[in-house]
Amino acid sequence: MILFPAIDLKDGKCVRLEQGNFNKLEVYNESPVDVAIEFERSGSKVIHIVDLDGARTGERKNASIVQEIIENTNLDVHLGGGIRTFESISFWLELGIKRVILGTIAIENIKLVESAVSRYGDRIIVGVDAKNSLVAINGWEQSTNQNSYEFCKLLEQIGVKTIVYTDISKDGMLSGPNFEAYKRLCNETSLNIIASGGVSSIKDLLSLKLLNLYGAISGKALYEKRFSLEEANQCLQDESYLA
């Protein structure tokens, strides 16, 4: 299982939200580029970036910072937040993003997602953000009536290979992931599942690995030094930790 350290961008800074609430925002570092470089030094080969400004407005106001991260590291960058047009998908991929994560647009225009998958294949990931098993959109600020599990099955049908599934109630709370949700997704789909929200310990990561998930995202736990990237990667690579 791959561990994706996370950077959430807001007004050019590295921040974390609590349960997706923009009023509960904490700035962890003024320089997201420095954070990315440190993640790479600690052994990461990938990084998960969310453009929170983009998620709310659809604008690319943090594009220059993302570009700096690409130019100053060798990390494979996964980026989500405000990517809602085919032009925007192409812009980010041509900039050097390894894989883009589509969120709101997947609910609003599933045909666009299907076209993007047809053209870009597994470089397209869909982020499914769930609150009480219903999909939320527009930076988690608006709920829909779409059941999150049924939506994941639909995504698989149109050719999506990988999803980031976030339980919003767990995000930023350091209370542990929604393991039951990931068990259900594993049982009901063949998707590559990246778990997001609530990872607070090495034990959480190992429990997710036992579910045979593709990956897990961690942000707040890393920033608050609940565990280190070096320690986490070592545990995930060493099968003896699962004994």
C-alpha positions in Angstrom: 0.0 0.0 0.0 1.2 3.4 -0.9 1.3 6.3 1.6 0.4 9.7 0.1 1.5 12.6 2.3 -0.9 15.5 1.8 -0.6 19.2 1.1 -3.7 21.3 1.2 -3.3 24.7 -0.4 -5.2 27.8 0.7 -4.0 31.3 -0.2 -0.6 29.9 -1.1 -0.1 28.2 2.2 0.0 24.7 3.5 -3.1 24.3 5.7 -5.4 21.6 7.2 -9.1 21.8 7.7 -11.3 20.0 10.3 -14.1 18.0 8.7 -13.8 20.2 5.6 -14.8 23.3 7.5 -13.1 26.4 6.1 -13.8 28.2 9.4 -11.6 25.6 11.2 -8.4 26.2 9.3 -4.9 25.8 10.6 -1.8 27.0 8.8 1.0 24.5 9.1 3.6 26.0 6.8 3.9 29.2 4.8 5.9 27.4 2.1 4.2 24.3 0.5 7.3 23.9 -1.6 9.5 23.4 1.4 7.0 20.8 2.8 7.0 18.9 -0.5 10.9 18.9 -0.5 10.9 17.6 3.0 8.4 14.8 2.1 10.7 13.7 -0.7 13.8 13.8 1.6 11.8 11.6 4.0 11.5 8.9 1.3 8.2 9.7 -0.5 7.9 9.3 -4.2 4.3 10.6 -4.5 2.4 13.5 -3.0 -1.3 14.3 -2.8 -2.2 18.0 -3.2 -5.6 19.5 -2.8 -6.2 23.1 -4.1 -8.8 24.2 -1.6 -9.2 27.6 -3.3 -9.9 25.7 -6.6 -12.4 23.4 -4.8 -14.4 26.4 -3.8 -14.2 28.6 -6.9 -12.8 26.5 -9.7 -10.0 29.0 -10.2 -6.3 28.1 -10.5 -4.8 30.6 -8.1 -2.3 28.2 -6.7 -1.0 27.0 -10.1 2.4 28.7 -9.7 3.0 27.0 -6.3 2.1 23.6 -7.8 4.5 24.3 -10.7 7.3 25.1 -8.2 6.7 21.8 -6.5 6.9 20.0 -9.8 10.1 21.8 -10.7 11.8 21.4 -7.4 11.1 17.8 -6.7 10.9 14.4 -8.5 7.6 13.6 -6.8 4.7 12.1 -8.7 2.1 14.7 -8.0 -1.6 13.9 -7.6 -3.8 17.0 -7.7 -7.4 17.7 -7.0 -9.6 20.7 -6.3 -11.6 22.7 -8.8 -10.7 20.6 -11.9 -14.1 20.8 -13.7 -13.5 21.2 -17.4 -11.6 19.2 -20.0 -9.4 22.2 -20.6 -8.5 22.2 -16.9 -7.7 18.5 -16.9 -5.4 19.0 -19.9 -3.8 22.1 -18.4 -2.7 20.3 -15.2 -1.5 17.1 -17.0 0.5 19.2 -19.5 2.0 21.2 -16.6 3.5 17.9 -15.2 0.9 16.6 -12.8 1.0 12.8 -12.8 -2.6 12.2 -12.1 -5.6 14.6 -11.6 -8.4 14.0 -9.2 -11.9 15.0 -10.3 -14.5 15.7 -7.7 -17.5 17.9 -8.3 -17.5 17.5 -12.0 -17.9 13.7 -11.7 -21.3 14.3 -10.2 -22.3 17.2 -12.4 -21.0 15.8 -15.7 -20.3 12.1 -15.7 -19.9 12.2 -19.5 -16.9 14.5 -19.2 -15.3 12.0 -16.8 -15.9 9.2 -19.3 -14.3 11.2 -22.1 -11.3 12.1 -19.9 -10.8 8.4 -18.9 -11.0 7.5 -22.6 -8.3 10.0 -23.5 -6.0 9.9 -20.4 -6.7 6.4 -18.9 -5.5 5.9 -15.4 -4.1 9.4 -15.1 -7.7 10.3 -14.1 -8.7 9.6 -10.5 -12.1 10.5 -9.1 -12.4 11.8 -5.5 -15.6 10.6 -3.8 -16.2 12.7 -0.7 -18.9 11.2 1.5 -20.9 12.5 4.4 -23.4 10.1 5.9 -22.8 7.9 2.7 -24.0 10.8 0.5 -21.6 12.5 -2.0 -20.6 16.1 -1.2 -19.4 18.6 -3.8 -18.0 22.1 -4.1 -15.3 21.8 -1.5 -17.5 19.6 0.7 -19.9 22.5 1.3 -22.8 21.1 -0.6 -24.4 17.7 -0.1 -26.1 15.7 -2.9 -28.6 12.8 -2.8 -26.2 10.5 -4.6 -25.3 7.4 -2.6 -21.5 7.2 -2.4 -21.3 3.4 -2.8 -23.6 3.3 -5.8 -21.6 6.2 -7.3 -18.4 4.3 -7.0 -19.9 1.4 -8.9 -21.0 3.7 -11.7 -17.5 5.1 -11.9 -16.1 1.6 -12.3 -18.6 0.9 -15.1 -17.4 3.9 -17.1 -13.7 2.9 -16.8 -12.4 4.7 -13.8 -9.6 2.6 -12.2 -8.8 4.6 -9.0 -10.7 6.6 -6.5 -9.9 8.6 -3.4 -12.7 7.9 -1.0 -13.0 10.4 1.9 -15.3 10.2 4.9 -15.7 13.9 5.6 -16.7 13.3 9.2 -13.3 11.7 9.8 -11.1 14.2 8.0 -8.7 16.2 10.2 -10.1 14.6 13.3 -7.3 12.0 14.0 -10.0 9.6 15.1 -9.2 6.7 12.7 -10.6 6.0 9.2 -14.0 4.6 8.4 -12.8 1.0 8.0 -16.3 -0.3 7.3 -16.7 1.9 4.3 -13.4 0.7 2.8 -14.4 -3.0 3.5 -17.6 -2.4 1.7 -15.9 -0.8 -1.3 -13.4 -3.6 -1.5 -16.3 -6.2 -1.4 -18.5 -4.4 -3.9 -16.0 -3.0 -6.5 -12.6 -3.8 -8.0 -11.4 -0.2 -7.9 -8.0 0.9 -6.7 -9.1 2.6 -3.5 -7.1 5.4 -1.8 -8.3 5.9 1.7 -8.6 9.5 3.0 -9.7 10.9 6.3 -8.9 10.1 9.9 -5.5 8.3 9.6 -3.9 9.0 13.0 -1.4 6.2 13.6 0.8 3.5 12.1 -1.8 1.0 13.4 -4.4 2.7 11.2 -2.2 2.4 8.2 -1.5 -1.3 8.8 -5.2 -1.9 9.3 -5.9 -0.3 5.9 -3.2 -2.3 4.3 -4.8 -5.5 5.6 -7.9 -4.5 3.5 -5.6 -4.6 0.4 -6.2 -0.9 -0.4 -4.2 0.7 -3.1 -3.2 3.7 -0.9 -3.8 5.9 2.0 -3.5 9.7 2.5 -2.2 11.3 5.6 -1.9 15.0 6.4 -2.6 16.2 9.9 -1.0 13.1 11.6 2.2 13.8 9.8 2.2 17.5 10.5 1.5 16.9 14.2 4.2 14.2 14.3 2.0 11.3 15.3 4.3 9.3 13.2 7.1 10.0 10.6 7.1 9.2 6.9 10.2 7.1 7.4 8.6 5.0 10.1 5.3 4.6 8.1 7.0 3.6 4.9 9.2 1.1 6.7 6.2 -0.5 8.4 4.2 -0.7 5.1 7.1 -2.4 3.3 7.9 -4.9 6.1 5.4 -7.8 6.1 6.5 -8.7 9.7 4.5 -5.8 11.0 1.4 -7.5 9.9 2.1 -10.7 11.7 
